[in-house]
């Protein structure tokens, strides 16, 4: 990264908690098919466009996130921010014809080891105002932050499971060379660190990296198939930390462990490893409803 850690993050505190303009979209079958194809999702309903993959709710976020960040951060800090963590709650499935109304706000900035986390909250409702999804996006910036401001992302402590035992499910997925471009087109996330090698290197990356949400979307295929029994509408929550970037052409190994129950929810923990055995997704938690 080109930024020095003794530089202080310049946050417009007055913008914290202030909702940006609402984005309204009517979900189309073709959009669902494109998003499923960008994840190489084999689920027949997702591929047919009859039911959106759970992570489809990030699509409208791509339209509201830039304005929320513009209100709170400088252009330089926005350009160098990396996706640190994601926490998603799903309240009802997305199907063709549904109206999604989405808004976003930067709700807090908190010191982290080696930098600061910018916390963005997004809310999506349907045309009648019923909740569809809530997301907390943590963006990491290599700037110094001495005091916390505003709201932090919800905690998602992962239950302890015996990692020395084989996972309940394991699968190796290959991220294709063209997957960042395909995912950008389907999701609306055209951040140049995922598309422009020269720009990616200018902010300290080895080159183009895969969208964190693309990697999580690929991992969610195993979660839906195994933990949800193929029924993606059962996924109630998905939370994870992005530990390392994934490069186009790499394989990732997704591992899933059952972790008991909490109230009416089944708990599962997961991670994903790169070819060197290093975690790219860490502290993964999936909550599964009935």
C-alpha positions as CSV (number, residue, x, y, z in Angstrom):
1,X,0.0,0.0,0.0
2,X,1.2,3.5,-0.8
3,X,-0.3,5.0,2.4
4,X,1.8,5.4,5.5
5,X,0.3,4.1,8.8
6,X,1.1,7.4,10.5
7,X,-1.4,9.2,8.3
8,X,-4.7,9.6,10.0
9,X,-7.9,8.6,8.3
10,X,-9.9,11.7,7.4
11,X,-13.5,10.9,8.2
12,X,-16.4,13.3,7.8
13,X,-18.0,12.5,11.1
14,X,-21.2,14.3,10.2
15,X,-21.9,11.7,7.5
16,X,-21.8,8.8,9.9
17,X,-25.3,7.2,10.1
18,X,-26.7,9.3,7.4
19,X,-28.6,7.3,4.8
20,X,-27.9,7.9,1.2
21,X,-30.5,7.9,-1.6
22,X,-32.6,4.8,-2.0
23,X,-32.0,2.6,-5.1
24,X,-35.1,0.9,-6.4
25,X,-34.8,-2.1,-8.8
26,X,-37.2,-4.7,-10.1
27,X,-35.5,-8.0,-10.2
28,X,-35.4,-9.6,-13.6
29,X,-34.9,-13.3,-14.4
30,X,-31.9,-12.4,-16.7
31,X,-30.2,-10.7,-13.8
32,X,-30.5,-13.7,-11.6
33,X,-29.2,-16.0,-14.3
34,X,-26.2,-13.7,-15.0
35,X,-25.3,-13.6,-11.3
36,X,-25.6,-17.4,-10.9
37,X,-23.4,-17.8,-14.0
38,X,-20.8,-15.4,-12.6
39,X,-20.5,-17.8,-9.6
40,X,-20.5,-20.9,-11.8
41,X,-23.5,-21.9,-9.6
42,X,-24.9,-25.3,-10.5
43,X,-28.2,-24.9,-8.5
44,X,-31.0,-25.5,-11.1
45,X,-33.3,-22.8,-9.8
46,X,-30.5,-20.2,-9.7
47,X,-29.3,-21.1,-13.1
48,X,-32.8,-20.8,-14.5
49,X,-33.4,-17.4,-13.0
50,X,-36.4,-18.6,-10.9
51,X,-34.7,-18.0,-7.5
52,X,-31.8,-15.7,-6.8
53,X,-28.7,-17.1,-5.1
54,X,-28.6,-15.6,-1.6
55,X,-25.7,-13.3,-2.3
56,X,-27.7,-11.6,-5.2
57,X,-28.7,-9.0,-2.6
58,X,-25.2,-7.4,-3.1
59,X,-26.3,-6.3,-6.6
60,X,-28.3,-3.2,-5.6
61,X,-25.6,-2.4,-3.0
62,X,-23.2,-1.7,-5.8
63,X,-25.5,1.2,-6.8
64,X,-25.7,2.8,-3.3
65,X,-22.3,2.0,-1.7
66,X,-20.2,4.6,-3.7
67,X,-22.4,7.5,-2.6
68,X,-22.2,6.4,1.0
69,X,-18.4,6.2,0.9
70,X,-18.2,9.5,-1.0
71,X,-20.1,11.2,1.8
72,X,-17.7,10.0,4.5
73,X,-14.2,9.4,3.0
74,X,-11.7,11.2,0.8
75,X,-11.2,9.9,-2.7
76,X,-7.7,8.6,-1.9
77,X,-9.0,6.5,1.1
78,X,-11.9,5.2,-0.9
79,X,-9.6,4.1,-3.7
80,X,-7.3,2.1,-1.4
81,X,-10.0,0.5,0.7
82,X,-10.1,-3.3,0.7
83,X,-13.0,-5.6,1.7
84,X,-12.2,-6.8,5.2
85,X,-15.4,-8.6,6.3
86,X,-19.1,-9.2,5.5
87,X,-22.1,-10.0,7.6
88,X,-25.3,-10.7,5.8
89,X,-28.8,-11.6,7.2
90,X,-31.4,-12.9,4.8
91,X,-35.1,-12.4,5.7
92,X,-36.9,-13.6,2.5
93,X,-35.8,-15.0,-0.9
94,X,-35.4,-12.9,-4.0
95,X,-37.4,-13.9,-7.1
96,X,-38.1,-12.4,-10.5
97,X,-40.5,-9.5,-10.3
98,X,-39.6,-8.6,-6.7
99,X,-39.0,-4.9,-6.1
100,X,-35.8,-4.3,-4.1
101,X,-35.4,-0.9,-2.3
102,X,-31.9,-0.5,-1.0
103,X,-30.0,2.2,0.9
104,X,-26.6,2.5,2.6
105,X,-24.9,4.5,5.3
106,X,-21.4,4.6,6.7
107,X,-22.2,4.0,10.4
108,X,-18.8,3.8,12.0
109,X,-15.0,3.8,11.8
110,X,-12.9,1.7,14.2
111,X,-9.2,1.1,14.8
112,X,-7.9,-2.2,13.7
113,X,-4.5,-3.8,13.7
114,X,-2.6,-2.1,10.9
115,X,-5.2,0.4,10.0
116,X,-8.9,1.2,10.4
117,X,-12.2,-0.4,9.5
118,X,-15.0,1.6,7.8
119,X,-18.3,0.0,8.6
120,X,-21.2,0.3,6.1
121,X,-24.7,-0.8,6.8
122,X,-27.1,-1.6,4.0
123,X,-30.8,-2.4,4.2
124,X,-33.0,-3.9,1.4
125,X,-36.8,-4.2,1.6
126,X,-39.4,-5.3,-0.9
127,X,-42.0,-3.1,-2.5
128,X,-44.2,-3.4,0.5
129,X,-41.5,-2.4,2.9
130,X,-40.9,-5.9,4.3
131,X,-37.2,-6.7,5.1
132,X,-35.3,-8.7,2.5
133,X,-31.7,-8.4,3.7
134,X,-29.4,-6.5,6.0
135,X,-25.7,-6.3,5.5
136,X,-22.7,-4.9,7.3
137,X,-19.7,-4.3,5.1
138,X,-16.3,-3.8,6.7
139,X,-13.7,-2.0,4.5
140,X,-10.1,-1.9,5.7
141,X,-8.0,1.2,5.1
142,X,-4.3,1.4,6.0
143,X,-4.7,4.6,7.9
144,X,-4.3,5.4,11.6
145,X,-7.4,5.7,13.7
146,X,-6.9,6.5,17.3
147,X,-10.5,6.6,18.5
148,X,-13.6,4.7,17.4
149,X,-16.5,6.6,15.9
150,X,-20.0,5.4,15.6
151,X,-21.3,1.8,15.2
152,X,-19.2,-1.3,14.8
153,X,-20.2,-4.4,12.8
154,X,-22.1,-7.1,14.8
155,X,-19.9,-9.7,16.4
156,X,-20.1,-13.1,14.9
157,X,-18.2,-15.4,17.2
158,X,-17.7,-18.8,15.5
159,X,-18.4,-21.8,17.6
160,X,-15.4,-24.0,18.4
161,X,-15.2,-27.1,16.3
162,X,-12.5,-29.8,16.3
163,X,-10.5,-28.6,13.2
164,X,-8.2,-31.6,13.5
165,X,-11.1,-33.8,12.4
166,X,-12.3,-34.0,8.8
167,X,-14.8,-31.4,7.8
168,X,-18.4,-32.4,7.2
169,X,-18.0,-31.2,3.6
170,X,-15.1,-30.1,1.5
171,X,-14.8,-29.1,-2.1
172,X,-12.2,-27.5,-4.4
173,X,-13.3,-24.7,-6.7
174,X,-11.3,-23.1,-9.5
175,X,-11.6,-19.4,-9.9
176,X,-11.4,-18.8,-13.7
177,X,-9.2,-16.2,-15.3
178,X,-12.3,-14.3,-16.5
179,X,-14.3,-14.6,-13.3
180,X,-13.5,-11.1,-12.0
181,X,-14.8,-9.6,-15.3
182,X,-17.9,-11.8,-15.3
183,X,-18.6,-11.1,-11.6
184,X,-18.2,-7.3,-12.1
185,X,-20.7,-7.4,-15.0
186,X,-23.2,-9.4,-13.0
187,X,-22.9,-7.6,-9.7
188,X,-22.2,-4.0,-10.8
189,X,-19.0,-3.9,-8.7
190,X,-16.5,-2.4,-11.2
191,X,-13.8,-1.5,-8.6
192,X,-10.6,-1.3,-10.7
193,X,-8.6,-3.5,-8.3
194,X,-10.6,-6.4,-9.8
195,X,-10.3,-5.3,-13.4
196,X,-7.2,-3.2,-14.0
197,X,-3.8,-4.8,-13.3
198,X,-1.9,-1.5,-13.4
199,X,-4.3,0.2,-10.9
200,X,-4.2,-2.8,-8.6
201,X,-0.4,-2.7,-8.5
202,X,-0.5,1.0,-7.8
203,X,-2.3,0.4,-4.5
204,X,0.1,-2.4,-3.5
205,X,-1.6,-5.5,-4.8
206,X,0.2,-8.1,-6.9
207,X,-2.3,-7.5,-9.7
208,X,-6.0,-8.0,-10.3
209,X,-7.7,-9.8,-7.4
210,X,-11.0,-11.6,-7.2
211,X,-13.9,-9.8,-5.6
212,X,-14.3,-11.0,-2.0
213,X,-18.0,-11.4,-2.6
214,X,-17.3,-13.6,-5.6
215,X,-15.1,-15.9,-3.4
216,X,-17.8,-15.9,-0.8
217,X,-20.4,-16.6,-3.4
218,X,-18.4,-19.6,-4.6
219,X,-18.1,-20.8,-1.1
220,X,-21.8,-20.4,-0.5
221,X,-22.4,-23.1,-3.2
222,X,-21.1,-25.7,-0.8
223,X,-23.0,-24.2,2.1
224,X,-26.3,-24.3,0.2
225,X,-25.7,-27.8,-1.1
226,X,-24.6,-29.4,2.2
227,X,-25.8,-27.3,5.1
228,X,-29.1,-26.2,3.5
229,X,-29.8,-29.5,1.8
230,X,-30.0,-27.7,-1.6
231,X,-32.6,-25.2,-0.4
232,X,-31.0,-21.8,-0.5
233,X,-34.0,-20.1,1.1
234,X,-33.0,-21.7,4.4
235,X,-29.8,-19.6,4.6
236,X,-30.5,-17.0,7.4
237,X,-27.0,-15.5,8.0
238,X,-23.6,-15.6,6.4
239,X,-20.7,-13.8,8.0
240,X,-17.0,-14.0,7.2
241,X,-13.6,-12.3,7.3
242,X,-11.6,-11.9,4.1
243,X,-8.1,-13.0,5.1
244,X,-6.1,-12.9,1.9
245,X,-6.8,-12.0,-1.7
246,X,-7.6,-14.6,-4.3
247,X,-6.0,-14.4,-7.7
248,X,-7.7,-15.3,-11.0
249,X,-6.9,-18.8,-12.0
250,X,-6.3,-20.0,-8.4
251,X,-8.1,-22.9,-6.7
252,X,-9.8,-22.5,-3.4
253,X,-10.7,-25.3,-1.0
254,X,-13.9,-24.6,0.9
255,X,-14.4,-26.6,4.2
256,X,-17.5,-26.8,6.3
257,X,-18.1,-28.1,9.8
258,X,-21.4,-28.6,11.7
259,X,-21.4,-26.6,14.9
260,X,-24.7,-27.5,16.7
261,X,-27.8,-25.4,17.1
262,X,-28.8,-22.1,18.6
263,X,-32.5,-21.6,19.2
264,X,-34.1,-22.6,15.9
265,X,-31.0,-22.2,13.8
266,X,-28.4,-24.8,12.7
267,X,-24.9,-23.4,13.0
268,X,-22.0,-24.2,10.6
269,X,-18.5,-22.8,10.4
270,X,-16.5,-22.6,7.3
271,X,-13.3,-21.4,5.7
272,X,-11.5,-21.4,2.4
273,X,-7.9,-22.0,1.6
274,X,-5.6,-21.1,-1.3
275,X,-3.2,-23.6,-2.9
276,X,-0.6,-22.8,-0.3
277,X,-3.0,-23.8,2.5
278,X,-3.4,-20.3,3.7
279,X,-6.9,-19.0,4.6
280,X,-8.6,-16.6,2.2
281,X,-11.9,-16.8,4.0
282,X,-11.7,-17.0,7.8
283,X,-14.1,-17.1,10.8
284,X,-16.9,-18.1,8.5
285,X,-20.3,-18.5,10.1
286,X,-23.5,-19.8,8.4
287,X,-26.9,-19.9,10.2
288,X,-29.5,-22.1,8.7
289,X,-33.2,-21.9,9.3
290,X,-35.8,-24.7,9.1
